[in-house]
């Protein structure tokens, strides 16, 4: 008996540490409808009907076992973005399915319902390039670190300047290389130097990064930006100004 108890504890510990998903089954209660069950698990009637091969969505019986979307147990160090990427869903879809008011606040051991929405594995910008999920994550983290307190349009603008550098022959040709570029001993972005680049991005930063990737550029081609109240760098101040959004001056 003691061995069985230890075995159960070991399995639970492994699930917590690895962030595994558990297949779920719902037993229909008297008076429940498929719509009510779908609402409970953050899915749709159509998805439940397909998962359970139901010919008539209006006919289920009390005591009937139904397959429902997966449940994920949050592991140490996981963010909502990492979990979303693992299951091929969006951060917003996870937040909606689990009624999360703050997408940056989840706890180890917390159970999250995985909704049944699947976005593309990669996203394209103007149909000319694909961006991996890891580079999207990196771009969003930079946007969050550099412009988390800026207007949403300013967040899109920051993301756009990174992509404009990728497109320019004057800079490296990938998002990762642009963000981590060091020239003459100087980091191009202060969050890389001070470690803020490693902080998880907010949902708005992800949306801003995606908009820029899909071609939105409020700067009309700027390749850099600065906050006049936070820098005395004469080089950036001498560059042609493209536009000003929030606290940032964007330059060519």
Residue pairs with C-beta under 8 A, 6 or more apart in sequence:
14 20
15 22
15 73
16 73
16 75
16 76
16 108
16 109
17 75
17 76
18 75
19 72
19 73
19 74
19 75
19 78
19 83
19 86
20 72
20 73
21 70
21 71
21 72
21 73
21 87
21 114
22 70
22 71
22 72
22 73
23 67
23 70
24 41
24 67
24 68
24 69
24 70
24 71
25 65
25 66
25 67
25 68
26 37
26 40
26 41
26 65
26 66
26 67
26 68
27 63
27 64
27 65
27 66
28 37
28 60
28 61
28 62
28 63
28 64
28 65
28 66
29 62
30 62
31 62
32 60
32 62
33 58
33 60
34 45
34 48
34 49
34 54
34 57
34 58
34 60
35 45
37 48
37 66
37 68
38 44
38 45
38 47
38 48
41 48
41 68
41 69
41 97
41 113
42 69
42 96
42 97
42 98
42 113
42 115
43 68
43 69
43 97
43 115
43 116
44 116
45 57
46 57
47 69
47 116
48 54
48 57
48 66
48 67
48 68
49 57
51 66
51 67
51 68
52 66
52 67
54 60
60 66
69 113
69 114
69 115
69 116
70 87
70 113
70 114
71 111
71 112
71 113
71 114
72 83
72 86
72 87
72 111
72 112
72 114
73 109
73 110
73 111
73 112
74 83
74 106
74 107
74 108
74 109
74 110
74 111
74 112
75 108
76 108
78 106
78 108
79 104
79 106
79 200
80 91
80 94
80 95
80 100
80 103
80 104
80 106
80 200
81 91
81 137
81 140
81 200
81 201
81 206
83 94
83 112
84 90
84 91
84 93
84 94
85 133
85 137
87 114
88 118
88 119
88 121
89 114
89 115
89 117
89 118
89 119
90 117
90 119
91 103
91 203
91 206
92 103
92 203
93 115
93 117
94 100
94 103
94 112
94 114
94 115
95 103
95 203
96 115
97 112
97 113
97 114
97 115
98 112
98 113
100 106
103 202
103 203
104 200
104 202
106 112
121 133
122 130
122 131
122 132
122 133
123 130
123 131
123 136
123 210
123 213
123 214
124 130
124 131
124 213
124 214
125 131
125 163
125 212
125 213
125 214
125 215
126 214
126 215
131 139
131 175
131 213
135 174
135 175
135 176
136 206
136 209
136 210
136 213
137 201
138 175
138 176
138 179
138 197
139 159
139 162
139 163
139 175
139 179
139 209
139 212
139 213
140 159
140 201
140 205
140 206
140 208
140 209
141 191
141 197
141 198
141 199
141 200
141 201
141 205
142 158
142 159
142 162
142 179
142 189
142 191
142 197
143 155
143 158
143 159
143 201
143 205
143 208
143 209
144 199
144 200
144 201
144 202
144 205
145 189
145 191
145 196
145 197
145 199
146 158
146 189
146 190
146 191
146 225
147 154
147 155
147 157
147 158
147 205
147 208
147 246
147 248
148 155
148 202
148 205
150 158
150 245
150 246
150 247
150 248
151 245
151 246
152 204
152 207
152 208
153 218
153 245
153 246
154 218
154 245
154 246
154 247
154 248
155 204
155 205
155 208
156 208
156 211
156 212
156 216
156 217
156 218
157 217
157 218
157 219
157 222
157 225
157 243
157 245
157 248
157 250
158 208
158 225
158 248
159 208
159 209
159 211
159 212
159 213
160 212
160 216
160 217
160 218
160 219
160 222
161 219
161 222
161 223
161 224
161 225
161 250
162 175
162 178
162 179
162 212
163 175
163 212
163 213
163 217
164 217
164 219
164 221
164 222
164 223
165 171
165 172
165 178
165 223
165 224
166 172
166 173
166 174
166 175
166 178
168 223
170 223
171 178
171 181
171 223
172 178
172 181
178 188
179 188
179 189
179 192
179 197
180 192
181 187
181 188
182 188
187 193
189 197
190 196
191 197
201 209
218 243
218 245
219 225
219 242
219 243
219 245
219 250
220 242
220 243
221 242
221 252
222 242
222 243
222 250
222 251
222 252
223 251
223 252
224 236
224 239
224 250
224 251
225 248
225 249
225 250
225 251
226 233
226 236
226 237
226 248
226 249
226 251
227 247
227 248
227 249
228 237
228 247
228 249
229 247
231 237
236 251
239 251
239 252
240 251
240 252
241 249
241 250
241 251
242 250
242 251
242 252
243 250
244 250
